[in-house]
Each structure stands twice: as C-alpha cells, then as structure tokens.
C-alpha cells in the first residue's frame, strides 16, 4: 500500500475523508444488486453507520493504548468528539453538494460550496494539536494542566486563523477538491467546471 492510499484510508476511517456513498449508489443502479433502486439517503446512512463503528473501535483502541488517566487528563475525548461531529457535518455537506445540487448548479459552484463548507468544518481540527502542544509544555514544566488561559487562547487563535485561510482557499482555488474524484466517480464524469449536467444524480 502506497503512502497516499494509507493516508486516504486513515482519513476515511477517522471521518476526515469524503464519503463514498454517492459513487457506490450510482454504480449500483441498473445492476440488480442490493442498492439498485434504494434511495440515496439509505446508502448514505448505511455508510455513515459503518464508518461510525470503525471510528468507535479506533477511538477505544487509542484510549486503551493511552491509559484512562492520560485520556482524561489531556481531554482526548473532546478531540475525538470534535473529529466525529466534523465528519458528520462534512458528510451532510458532501451529500448536499454532490447528491442534491450536482446537475442543478454549475460544477464550479458545487466545488466552491463544498470546499467552503469543508474548510470551515475542519478548521477546528488543527486547533486541538496546537492546544495539545501547550498542554505538553505545561506538563514538561510541571504546571497544572489548563492553568490560565493559554490553552484556550491558542485553541481559538489557531481555529480562527485556519478558518480564515480556509475561506480564502475556497474562493481562490479553482480545481476539483482533493479526494472528491475517487468519491464521486463516475458521477462527475469528465465535464468541465463551467458546465451543468443535463442528467440528474440519483437521490
């Protein structure tokens, strides 16, 4: 397995990557399989439940490896909740853009809307490692964890900075968002970003 595939797989398990329900649902139509004729929302729900199960197992393994005491002291649970909620919102944004609006909006508008929502949702994730570095610094210097407001200020500062960068990136970058190609094929086809599909994506 190449490094890129490993990163994609980890992103999928940890809810960071885009869902694949739309691609799977589209490919299943007309095949007579289990998903043939099934509403898109059922395929999305089934995939989300499966990903949630994998995420819970990985989170439990992480807790066991870290020990319950360290897990509580560093409030790792909050990080996992933030990642999971962000992944759930990301799934909704992905389905809204590529399942409901693809074919009704121009490709460029769909990509920009998706990128904007995704960037804003995930802007909170880098704030946790940044706050974690402050906690490690406090631990190393024998300062009670979360003493003062350094953790909060670093968290909010990084979150705000990444959110602003995400907004700029959403309006400046024109290419197809990373990860969408594999999650959407063959729904996207090879049409340019300035065209609108005449056929409707099943939903």
C-alpha atoms as an extended CHARMM CRD file, in Angstrom:
* protein
*
       203  EXT
         1         1  UNK       CA              0.0000000000        0.0000000000        0.0000000000  PROA      1               0.0000000000
         2         2  UNK       CA              1.4040000000        3.3790000000       -1.0090000000  PROA      2               0.0000000000
         3         3  UNK       CA              1.6300000000        6.2640000000        1.4370000000  PROA      3               0.0000000000
         4         4  UNK       CA             -1.1170000000        8.1500000000       -0.3990000000  PROA      4               0.0000000000
         5         5  UNK       CA             -3.5030000000        5.1990000000       -0.1730000000  PROA      5               0.0000000000
         6         6  UNK       CA             -2.6710000000        4.7800000000        3.5020000000  PROA      6               0.0000000000
         7         7  UNK       CA             -3.4580000000        8.4400000000        4.1790000000  PROA      7               0.0000000000
         8         8  UNK       CA             -6.7270000000        8.1750000000        2.2460000000  PROA      8               0.0000000000
         9         9  UNK       CA             -7.6820000000        5.0350000000        4.1860000000  PROA      9               0.0000000000
        10        10  UNK       CA             -6.8950000000        6.6360000000        7.5480000000  PROA      10              0.0000000000
        11        11  UNK       CA             -8.8170000000        9.7610000000        6.5570000000  PROA      11              0.0000000000
        12        12  UNK       CA            -11.8080000000        7.6300000000        5.6550000000  PROA      12              0.0000000000
        13        13  UNK       CA            -11.7550000000        5.6990000000        8.9380000000  PROA      13              0.0000000000
        14        14  UNK       CA            -11.2970000000        8.8620000000       11.0230000000  PROA      14              0.0000000000
        15        15  UNK       CA            -14.2050000000       10.6010000000        9.2320000000  PROA      15              0.0000000000
        16        16  UNK       CA            -11.8590000000       13.1720000000        7.6800000000  PROA      16              0.0000000000
        17        17  UNK       CA            -12.1690000000       11.9830000000        4.0900000000  PROA      17              0.0000000000
        18        18  UNK       CA            -15.2790000000       12.3580000000        1.9100000000  PROA      18              0.0000000000
        19        19  UNK       CA            -17.9040000000        9.5970000000        1.9620000000  PROA      19              0.0000000000
        20        20  UNK       CA            -18.2300000000        7.2110000000       -0.9870000000  PROA      20              0.0000000000
        21        21  UNK       CA            -21.9540000000        6.5320000000       -0.7290000000  PROA      21              0.0000000000
        22        22  UNK       CA            -22.8710000000        8.5690000000       -3.8190000000  PROA      22              0.0000000000
        23        23  UNK       CA            -20.3730000000        6.7420000000       -6.0280000000  PROA      23              0.0000000000
        24        24  UNK       CA            -21.3820000000        3.3370000000       -4.6880000000  PROA      24              0.0000000000
        25        25  UNK       CA            -25.0760000000        4.1610000000       -5.0520000000  PROA      25              0.0000000000
        26        26  UNK       CA            -24.6530000000        5.4390000000       -8.6130000000  PROA      26              0.0000000000
        27        27  UNK       CA            -22.6120000000        2.4340000000       -9.7400000000  PROA      27              0.0000000000
        28        28  UNK       CA            -25.2370000000        0.0680000000       -8.2780000000  PROA      28              0.0000000000
        29        29  UNK       CA            -28.1320000000        1.4460000000      -10.3120000000  PROA      29              0.0000000000
        30        30  UNK       CA            -29.3180000000       -0.9380000000      -13.0170000000  PROA      30              0.0000000000
        31        31  UNK       CA            -27.2150000000       -3.8260000000      -11.7400000000  PROA      31              0.0000000000
        32        32  UNK       CA            -29.9760000000       -5.6340000000       -9.8470000000  PROA      32              0.0000000000
        33        33  UNK       CA            -27.8640000000       -5.5220000000       -6.6900000000  PROA      33              0.0000000000
        34        34  UNK       CA            -28.9030000000       -4.6820000000       -3.1460000000  PROA      34              0.0000000000
        35        35  UNK       CA            -28.5620000000       -0.9270000000       -3.6960000000  PROA      35              0.0000000000
        36        36  UNK       CA            -30.3460000000       -0.8790000000       -7.0540000000  PROA      36              0.0000000000
        37        37  UNK       CA            -33.4120000000        1.3430000000       -6.6220000000  PROA      37              0.0000000000
        38        38  UNK       CA            -32.5940000000        2.1360000000       -2.9980000000  PROA      38              0.0000000000
        39        39  UNK       CA            -32.8980000000        5.8460000000       -2.0810000000  PROA      39              0.0000000000
        40        40  UNK       CA            -29.6040000000        7.6770000000       -1.7940000000  PROA      40              0.0000000000
        41        41  UNK       CA            -30.2290000000        8.6140000000        1.8310000000  PROA      41              0.0000000000
        42        42  UNK       CA            -30.2800000000        4.9320000000        2.8020000000  PROA      42              0.0000000000
        43        43  UNK       CA            -26.8970000000        4.3410000000        1.1800000000  PROA      43              0.0000000000
        44        44  UNK       CA            -25.5200000000        7.4230000000        2.9170000000  PROA      44              0.0000000000
        45        45  UNK       CA            -26.9190000000        6.3070000000        6.2850000000  PROA      45              0.0000000000
        46        46  UNK       CA            -25.5380000000        2.7700000000        5.9080000000  PROA      46              0.0000000000
        47        47  UNK       CA            -22.0570000000        4.0410000000        5.0720000000  PROA      47              0.0000000000
        48        48  UNK       CA            -22.1330000000        6.5740000000        7.9130000000  PROA      48              0.0000000000
        49        49  UNK       CA            -23.1060000000        3.8910000000       10.4260000000  PROA      49              0.0000000000
        50        50  UNK       CA            -20.2880000000        1.6510000000        9.1790000000  PROA      50              0.0000000000
        51        51  UNK       CA            -17.7470000000        4.4920000000        9.4030000000  PROA      51              0.0000000000
        52        52  UNK       CA            -19.0260000000        5.3820000000       12.8780000000  PROA      52              0.0000000000
        53        53  UNK       CA            -18.4320000000        1.8220000000       14.0060000000  PROA      53              0.0000000000
        54        54  UNK       CA            -14.8570000000        1.8580000000       12.7160000000  PROA      54              0.0000000000
        55        55  UNK       CA            -14.2690000000        5.2370000000       14.3550000000  PROA      55              0.0000000000
        56        56  UNK       CA            -15.5340000000        3.9830000000       17.7200000000  PROA      56              0.0000000000
        57        57  UNK       CA            -13.2960000000        0.9140000000       17.5770000000  PROA      57              0.0000000000
        58        58  UNK       CA            -10.2130000000        3.0050000000       16.7210000000  PROA      58              0.0000000000
        59        59  UNK       CA            -11.0960000000        5.5050000000       19.4820000000  PROA      59              0.0000000000
        60        60  UNK       CA            -11.4110000000        2.6980000000       22.0270000000  PROA      60              0.0000000000
        61        61  UNK       CA             -8.0540000000        1.2470000000       20.9650000000  PROA      61              0.0000000000
        62        62  UNK       CA             -6.4990000000        4.7010000000       21.2950000000  PROA      62              0.0000000000
        63        63  UNK       CA             -7.9280000000        5.0600000000       24.8040000000  PROA      63              0.0000000000
        64        64  UNK       CA             -6.5760000000        1.6750000000       25.8560000000  PROA      64              0.0000000000
        65        65  UNK       CA             -3.1210000000        2.4600000000       24.4750000000  PROA      65              0.0000000000
        66        66  UNK       CA             -3.0160000000        5.8740000000       26.1570000000  PROA      66              0.0000000000
        67        67  UNK       CA             -4.4490000000        4.7230000000       29.5250000000  PROA      67              0.0000000000
        68        68  UNK       CA             -7.6410000000        6.0640000000       31.0580000000  PROA      68              0.0000000000
        69        69  UNK       CA             -5.8390000000        8.5460000000       33.2860000000  PROA      69              0.0000000000
        70        70  UNK       CA             -3.9340000000       10.2610000000       30.4690000000  PROA      70              0.0000000000
        71        71  UNK       CA             -7.0230000000       10.0780000000       28.2790000000  PROA      71              0.0000000000
        72        72  UNK       CA             -8.9340000000       12.1270000000       30.8750000000  PROA      72              0.0000000000
        73        73  UNK       CA             -6.1030000000       14.4670000000       31.8640000000  PROA      73              0.0000000000
        74        74  UNK       CA             -5.4840000000       15.6320000000       28.3160000000  PROA      74              0.0000000000
        75        75  UNK       CA             -9.2160000000       15.5940000000       27.4570000000  PROA      75              0.0000000000
        76        76  UNK       CA             -8.6240000000       13.4830000000       24.3450000000  PROA      76              0.0000000000
        77        77  UNK       CA            -12.3270000000       12.6760000000       24.3830000000  PROA      77              0.0000000000
        78        78  UNK       CA            -13.0670000000       16.2600000000       23.3170000000  PROA      78              0.0000000000
        79        79  UNK       CA            -10.7630000000       15.8680000000       20.3170000000  PROA      79              0.0000000000
        80        80  UNK       CA            -12.4660000000       12.6510000000       19.2370000000  PROA      80              0.0000000000
        81        81  UNK       CA            -15.9130000000       14.2130000000       19.6020000000  PROA      81              0.0000000000
        82        82  UNK       CA            -14.8250000000       17.2250000000       17.5290000000  PROA      82              0.0000000000
        83        83  UNK       CA            -13.4490000000       14.9570000000       14.7940000000  PROA      83              0.0000000000
        84        84  UNK       CA            -16.6140000000       12.8290000000       14.7560000000  PROA      84              0.0000000000
        85        85  UNK       CA            -19.0060000000       15.7990000000       14.6610000000  PROA      85              0.0000000000
        86        86  UNK       CA            -16.9100000000       17.4540000000       11.9540000000  PROA      86              0.0000000000
        87        87  UNK       CA            -17.0440000000       14.2390000000        9.9550000000  PROA      87              0.0000000000
        88        88  UNK       CA            -20.8270000000       14.0680000000       10.3070000000  PROA      88              0.0000000000
        89        89  UNK       CA            -21.2500000000       17.6650000000        9.1130000000  PROA      89              0.0000000000
        90        90  UNK       CA            -18.7750000000       17.0190000000        6.2950000000  PROA      90              0.0000000000
        91        91  UNK       CA            -20.8990000000       14.0840000000        5.1690000000  PROA      91              0.0000000000
        92        92  UNK       CA            -24.0070000000       16.2790000000        5.0660000000  PROA      92              0.0000000000
        93        93  UNK       CA            -22.1820000000       18.9510000000        3.0700000000  PROA      93              0.0000000000
        94        94  UNK       CA            -20.8420000000       16.3580000000        0.6370000000  PROA      94              0.0000000000
        95        95  UNK       CA            -24.2660000000       14.8090000000        0.0560000000  PROA      95              0.0000000000
        96        96  UNK       CA            -25.8980000000       18.2270000000       -0.2790000000  PROA      96              0.0000000000
        97        97  UNK       CA            -23.4010000000       19.4210000000       -2.8880000000  PROA      97              0.0000000000
        98        98  UNK       CA            -22.8060000000       16.2730000000       -4.9190000000  PROA      98              0.0000000000
        99        99  UNK       CA            -26.0370000000       14.3800000000       -4.2640000000  PROA      99              0.0000000000
       100       100  UNK       CA            -28.6440000000       17.1420000000       -4.3400000000  PROA      100             0.0000000000
       101       101  UNK       CA            -27.0930000000       20.0710000000       -6.2140000000  PROA      101             0.0000000000
       102       102  UNK       CA            -24.8910000000       18.2830000000       -8.7510000000  PROA      102             0.0000000000
       103       103  UNK       CA            -26.5970000000       18.7820000000      -12.1030000000  PROA      103             0.0000000000
       104       104  UNK       CA            -28.6170000000       21.7510000000      -10.8320000000  PROA      104             0.0000000000
       105       105  UNK       CA            -25.6770000000       24.0550000000      -10.1160000000  PROA      105             0.0000000000
       106       106  UNK       CA            -22.5910000000       24.5970000000      -12.2410000000  PROA      106             0.0000000000
       107       107  UNK       CA            -19.6500000000       22.3670000000      -11.3820000000  PROA      107             0.0000000000
       108       108  UNK       CA            -17.6600000000       25.3930000000      -10.2510000000  PROA      108             0.0000000000
       109       109  UNK       CA            -20.4050000000       26.4650000000       -7.8390000000  PROA      109             0.0000000000
       110       110  UNK       CA            -20.7150000000       22.9590000000       -6.4100000000  PROA      110             0.0000000000
       111       111  UNK       CA            -16.9570000000       22.6870000000       -5.8830000000  PROA      111             0.0000000000
       112       112  UNK       CA            -16.7360000000       26.1360000000       -4.2930000000  PROA      112             0.0000000000
       113       113  UNK       CA            -19.6750000000       25.4820000000       -1.9500000000  PROA      113             0.0000000000
       114       114  UNK       CA            -18.2760000000       22.1000000000       -0.9310000000  PROA      114             0.0000000000
       115       115  UNK       CA            -14.7790000000       23.4540000000       -0.3940000000  PROA      115             0.0000000000
       116       116  UNK       CA            -16.1150000000       26.3720000000        1.6720000000  PROA      116             0.0000000000
       117       117  UNK       CA            -18.2080000000       24.1370000000        3.9330000000  PROA      117             0.0000000000
       118       118  UNK       CA            -15.4880000000       21.5130000000        4.2930000000  PROA      118             0.0000000000
       119       119  UNK       CA            -12.8020000000       24.0730000000        5.1350000000  PROA      119             0.0000000000
       120       120  UNK       CA            -14.9420000000       25.7700000000        7.7670000000  PROA      120             0.0000000000
       121       121  UNK       CA            -15.9620000000       22.4670000000        9.3490000000  PROA      121             0.0000000000
       122       122  UNK       CA            -12.4220000000       21.1310000000        9.5960000000  PROA      122             0.0000000000
       123       123  UNK       CA            -10.8000000000       24.4090000000       10.6540000000  PROA      123             0.0000000000
       124       124  UNK       CA            -11.3250000000       23.3370000000       14.2760000000  PROA      124             0.0000000000
       125       125  UNK       CA             -9.2290000000       20.1550000000       13.9340000000  PROA      125             0.0000000000
       126       126  UNK       CA             -5.7370000000       21.7840000000       13.8060000000  PROA      126             0.0000000000
       127       127  UNK       CA             -6.6110000000       23.7770000000       16.9380000000  PROA      127             0.0000000000
       128       128  UNK       CA             -6.5290000000       20.6190000000       19.0580000000  PROA      128             0.0000000000
       129       129  UNK       CA             -2.9060000000       19.6090000000       18.2880000000  PROA      129             0.0000000000
       130       130  UNK       CA             -1.8960000000       23.2410000000       18.8440000000  PROA      130             0.0000000000
       131       131  UNK       CA             -3.5890000000       23.2390000000       22.2300000000  PROA      131             0.0000000000
       132       132  UNK       CA             -2.0110000000       19.8580000000       22.8900000000  PROA      132             0.0000000000
       133       133  UNK       CA              1.4460000000       21.3610000000       22.4670000000  PROA      133             0.0000000000
       134       134  UNK       CA              0.5920000000       23.9040000000       25.1700000000  PROA      134             0.0000000000
       135       135  UNK       CA             -0.5180000000       21.0800000000       27.4540000000  PROA      135             0.0000000000
       136       136  UNK       CA              2.7040000000       19.1870000000       26.8020000000  PROA      136             0.0000000000
       137       137  UNK       CA              4.6630000000       22.3550000000       27.6090000000  PROA      137             0.0000000000
       138       138  UNK       CA              2.7070000000       22.7230000000       30.8640000000  PROA      138             0.0000000000
       139       139  UNK       CA              3.3090000000       19.0780000000       31.7300000000  PROA      139             0.0000000000
       140       140  UNK       CA              7.0420000000       19.3590000000       30.9860000000  PROA      140             0.0000000000
       141       141  UNK       CA              7.3330000000       22.4640000000       33.1810000000  PROA      141             0.0000000000
       142       142  UNK       CA              5.1850000000       20.9070000000       35.9560000000  PROA      142             0.0000000000
       143       143  UNK       CA              2.4370000000       23.4710000000       35.5040000000  PROA      143             0.0000000000
       144       144  UNK       CA             -1.1050000000       22.2480000000       36.2680000000  PROA      144             0.0000000000
       145       145  UNK       CA             -2.8320000000       21.3900000000       33.0040000000  PROA      145             0.0000000000
       146       146  UNK       CA             -5.2300000000       24.0230000000       31.6840000000  PROA      146             0.0000000000
       147       147  UNK       CA             -3.9630000000       26.5760000000       34.1990000000  PROA      147             0.0000000000
       148       148  UNK       CA             -4.5010000000       30.1180000000       32.9900000000  PROA      148             0.0000000000
       149       149  UNK       CA             -5.9650000000       30.7610000000       29.5480000000  PROA      149             0.0000000000
       150       150  UNK       CA             -3.0400000000       29.7760000000       27.3310000000  PROA      150             0.0000000000
       151       151  UNK       CA             -4.7480000000       26.6400000000       26.0820000000  PROA      151             0.0000000000
       152       152  UNK       CA             -7.9580000000       28.4980000000       25.2670000000  PROA      152             0.0000000000
       153       153  UNK       CA             -6.1850000000       31.3860000000       23.5340000000  PROA      153             0.0000000000
       154       154  UNK       CA             -4.0090000000       29.1090000000       21.4190000000  PROA      154             0.0000000000
       155       155  UNK       CA             -7.0200000000       26.9780000000       20.5370000000  PROA      155             0.0000000000
       156       156  UNK       CA             -9.1420000000       29.9490000000       19.4540000000  PROA      156             0.0000000000
       157       157  UNK       CA             -6.2410000000       31.6180000000       17.6700000000  PROA      157             0.0000000000
       158       158  UNK       CA             -5.3700000000       28.5940000000       15.5460000000  PROA      158             0.0000000000
       159       159  UNK       CA             -9.0390000000       27.8560000000       14.8610000000  PROA      159             0.0000000000
       160       160  UNK       CA             -9.6660000000       31.4200000000       13.6690000000  PROA      160             0.0000000000
       161       161  UNK       CA             -6.5130000000       31.5400000000       11.5530000000  PROA      161             0.0000000000
       162       162  UNK       CA             -7.2560000000       28.2310000000        9.8210000000  PROA      162             0.0000000000
       163       163  UNK       CA            -10.8890000000       29.2820000000        9.2400000000  PROA      163             0.0000000000
       164       164  UNK       CA             -9.7600000000       32.4990000000        7.5350000000  PROA      164             0.0000000000
       165       165  UNK       CA             -7.2500000000       30.5970000000        5.3900000000  PROA      165             0.0000000000
       166       166  UNK       CA             -9.9790000000       28.1110000000        4.5080000000  PROA      166             0.0000000000
       167       167  UNK       CA            -12.2880000000       30.9020000000        3.3710000000  PROA      167             0.0000000000
       168       168  UNK       CA             -9.5700000000       32.3760000000        1.1740000000  PROA      168             0.0000000000
       169       169  UNK       CA             -8.6980000000       28.9840000000       -0.2740000000  PROA      169             0.0000000000
       170       170  UNK       CA            -12.3380000000       28.2400000000       -1.0740000000  PROA      170             0.0000000000
       171       171  UNK       CA            -12.6730000000       31.3700000000       -3.2130000000  PROA      171             0.0000000000
       172       172  UNK       CA             -9.2100000000       31.3600000000       -4.8030000000  PROA      172             0.0000000000
       173       173  UNK       CA             -8.6090000000       27.7170000000       -5.7500000000  PROA      173             0.0000000000
       174       174  UNK       CA            -10.4570000000       26.5490000000       -8.8720000000  PROA      174             0.0000000000
       175       175  UNK       CA             -9.5000000000       22.8860000000       -9.1530000000  PROA      175             0.0000000000
       176       176  UNK       CA            -11.6210000000       19.9390000000       -8.0460000000  PROA      176             0.0000000000
       177       177  UNK       CA            -11.2870000000       19.4560000000       -4.2540000000  PROA      177             0.0000000000
       178       178  UNK       CA             -8.8510000000       16.7170000000       -3.2260000000  PROA      178             0.0000000000
       179       179  UNK       CA            -10.4590000000       13.3650000000       -2.5340000000  PROA      179             0.0000000000
       180       180  UNK       CA            -13.6490000000       14.1420000000       -4.4280000000  PROA      180             0.0000000000
       181       181  UNK       CA            -12.5350000000       12.4390000000       -7.6320000000  PROA      181             0.0000000000
       182       182  UNK       CA            -12.4540000000        8.9820000000       -6.0580000000  PROA      182             0.0000000000
       183       183  UNK       CA            -15.5700000000        9.5390000000       -4.0030000000  PROA      183             0.0000000000
       184       184  UNK       CA            -17.6350000000       10.8240000000       -6.9360000000  PROA      184             0.0000000000
       185       185  UNK       CA            -16.5690000000        8.8130000000       -9.9960000000  PROA      185             0.0000000000
       186       186  UNK       CA            -18.3480000000        8.1460000000      -12.2820000000  PROA      186             0.0000000000
       187       187  UNK       CA            -20.8990000000       10.7570000000      -11.1860000000  PROA      187             0.0000000000
       188       188  UNK       CA            -18.6970000000       13.6880000000      -12.1600000000  PROA      188             0.0000000000
       189       189  UNK       CA            -17.6500000000       12.3020000000      -15.4800000000  PROA      189             0.0000000000
       190       190  UNK       CA            -15.2460000000       14.4500000000      -17.4640000000  PROA      190             0.0000000000
       191       191  UNK       CA            -17.2400000000       17.6180000000      -17.8440000000  PROA      191             0.0000000000
       192       192  UNK       CA            -15.5280000000       20.9070000000      -17.1970000000  PROA      192             0.0000000000
       193       193  UNK       CA            -16.1390000000       23.0390000000      -14.1260000000  PROA      193             0.0000000000
       194       194  UNK       CA            -18.2300000000       25.5120000000      -16.1140000000  PROA      194             0.0000000000
       195       195  UNK       CA            -20.8560000000       23.0960000000      -17.3810000000  PROA      195             0.0000000000
       196       196  UNK       CA            -24.0080000000       21.7360000000      -15.8590000000  PROA      196             0.0000000000
       197       197  UNK       CA            -25.0160000000       18.0930000000      -16.1890000000  PROA      197             0.0000000000
       198       198  UNK       CA            -28.2360000000       17.5070000000      -18.0720000000  PROA      198             0.0000000000
       199       199  UNK       CA            -28.9530000000       14.2590000000      -16.2270000000  PROA      199             0.0000000000
       200       200  UNK       CA            -29.7950000000       14.1820000000      -12.5500000000  PROA      200             0.0000000000
       201       201  UNK       CA            -27.7460000000       12.4390000000       -9.9450000000  PROA      201             0.0000000000
       202       202  UNK       CA            -29.9550000000        9.8080000000       -8.2150000000  PROA      202             0.0000000000
       203       203  UNK       CA            -31.1440000000       10.9070000000       -4.8220000000  PROA      203             0.0000000000
